[in-house]
């Protein structure tokens, strides 16, 4: 998924009040950017550099949006609003091999007993429905990506609904978009949310497909890269 304009690099100073991040630009000025990430951003707040996009919207108070943060060779995409688009583009381009051979793709479709919206609904050639839930993943320990980075009752609900879809005879996939370029494996963060970990393992046993894919990130685009080994 290409950014509308090339990103601007600066020095990451701090994130505060959840939705604000200060970044020092190359000219020495400090701007306040919108941080479009409701998670804890655990392990990311001591990174050195940030990439922001400029927003040309007179109605918006904050004229910059935080997109990527960087430490050495490691880049992490923090804008959770883009993750579904990255996943959809990856599916359409055939980059996620397990989600090929479909004749229709619909985003944000209502489903389930708890009135949720599935991120991606695929219809395969044989008319089988395939429900795909997408989660942005930024936490890592070494080269292992982990989810979640905070307790997520919403995520627990989504796993329950995916299991319901399998029980009804449909296909279901939990797709973790690992929005960073330095991981080779994926694990559930059981120490952060034990209930989520239990439900994920139950979902896998029930027939929900568990996938994790890393991303390529630069100042022009974020794109699905390679499949990670999932260890449950």
N, C-alpha and C positions, 0 to 999 in steps of 0.2 A: 504494500500500500504506500503510494508516494504521497509525501507531504505537498501541500499546495504551493509552498515556497520553501526554498532551502533554509534549514535551521540556522540559528545564530548561536555560537558557542560563547560561554562565559564561565566565570568562577562561581560555583555553587556555594552560597553562604549559609542559608538555613531554610527550613520549612517550619511554619508556625500556624497556629489556629487552623490546622488541617488543610485549608485550601489556599494558603499563601506560601510563596517561596521567593526569597531574595536572591538575585543573581547579579554579579558584577560583570559588566560587559567590557570589551577590550578598550573602550575609550575611557574607562575608569568610572563611568556612571553606574549606579545601582538601580535596578528595576525590580518592581514587585510583580511577579508572575502568578497566574492562576495555576494551582496544583490540582489537576483533575484526577485525584486518587484518594478514595475514602479509606484505604487500608492503612495499616500501621507503617508501611514502608520500612519494616524491620531490616536492619543491616545495610540500609542505603543512605542514611542521613549524614554519614561521614565521608561521602564521596566528594571529590574535588571539583569536578566540572559539570556543567549542565548545558543542554541544548534547548533553546526556546524558539517558539514560532511567534511571529508578529501578527496581531489580529487587527485588521482594518475595519473596525465596526464602531461607529460613533456612539452607539447605545451602550457599549461595554466599557466599564470603568477600568478594568485591567487590560492593557493592550498587548500582553504577552502571555503565552501558555507554556508551561513546563512540559517537555516531551520526553527527553532522554537525560539520564545522568551518567557520568563516566568516572571511572577510576582506573588509571593505567590503560590496559587494553580491554577492560570490561565495560560494556555499555548495557544499560538497562532501560527499557521503555516503561515509563510510569503513567502514561495517559491511558487509563482504563477505558475511556470512551472509544478508543480506536481498536481495541482487541477483537471485537466481533468482526469488524471490517477486514482486519488482517486474516482472521480465520476463514471468512467467506471467500476472500480472494485466493487463499491457499487451496481451498476445496475446489473452486472453479478452475484453477490452473493445474489441478491434479498433483499438487505438492504433498497432499496428505493421502497416501496410497490406499489407506483403509476406507476412505470415504469417496471412492470413485463410483462410476457406473450408476449415475442417477439421471433422471430425466427432468426433474424439477427441484429447485431450491427456493425455500421461502424463509425469510428472517422474521423473528419476533412473532411467533404464532402462539395463541393461547392454547393451553393444554392442561391436563392433570386435574386431580381432585382438589388441589389447593389454589387453583386459579392463577397459575404462573404463566410466563411466556417462555417458550423454548427459543434458544438463540438461533438455531438452524434446524429447519425441518426439510429433510430430503425425501423425495419419492423416487424409488428405484424403478427400473424397467419393468419389474414384475408387480408394480404397484404397492410393494412393501413400504411402509412408513418408517423413517429412521430419524429419531430424535437426538439432536446433538447439543449438549450443554457446553458452553465455553467459559473457562476461567483464566483470567490474567494472573500469571505467576511470576513474582519477582524475587522472592526469598530464596537464598541459596546458602548451603554450608559446603565449602570447598567447591567441587564440581557437581554437587547434588542439588537440584532444584527441589523446593519444598512448598507445599500448600496445605493449609492456609497460613497467613502470617498473623492472624488473629482469630479468635473464636467467631464462627460464622453460622448462625442459625439458619440464615437464608440458604447457604450452601448445603446444609444438612437437609433442608426441605427439597432442594433440587435433586439430591441423590435418591430420596424416597420416591419422588415422582418418576425418575428414570426407571427405577425398579418396577413401578406400577405399569409403565409402558411395556416393559419386557413381559410382565405377567399377562398383559392383554394381547401378546403375540407380535408386538412391534420390535424393531431394533432400537437400541439406545447406546449412545457413546458419551462418555465424559472426556472432554478434550481440554487439556491444560496447555495453553499457549505460554510457553516459558519465554518471557519477553526479555531475554538476555542471551549473550553469545558465548558463555563460558561453562555450560553444563553438559554433562553426558548421561546423567541418570536423574530419575525423579522418584521422590518418596513423599508420602503423606506426613505432615508435621503433627504426629501423634502427641508430642509433648505440649503443643499449643492448643489443639482441639481434639481431645480423645474421642468424643462422640462422633465427630466428622470422620476420624480415622476408622472407627468401627463401622460406620455406614458405608464408607468407600469399599472396605473389604467385603462387606455383605453384598454390595452392588456388583462387585467383580464376580463373586460366586454365583449371583443370580443371573449373570449373563450380560451385564452392562460392560461394554468395551471401554477400557481405560487407556487413553492415549496421551502422550506428552510430546510436544514438538518445540524445538528451540527456534530462535529468530536471528536473522541478519539485521543489524541496525546501523544506519549511518545518517548523515545530515540530509539525505534526500528521501529515504524510505525505510519502512519496516516490512520484512518479508519472512514467511515461514521458511525455515532452513532444513533441519534434520530431525529425525525421530530419536527420542531418548528412551533408554531402557527404564521401564517402570518396575519398581521394587516395592511390593506390598508386604 
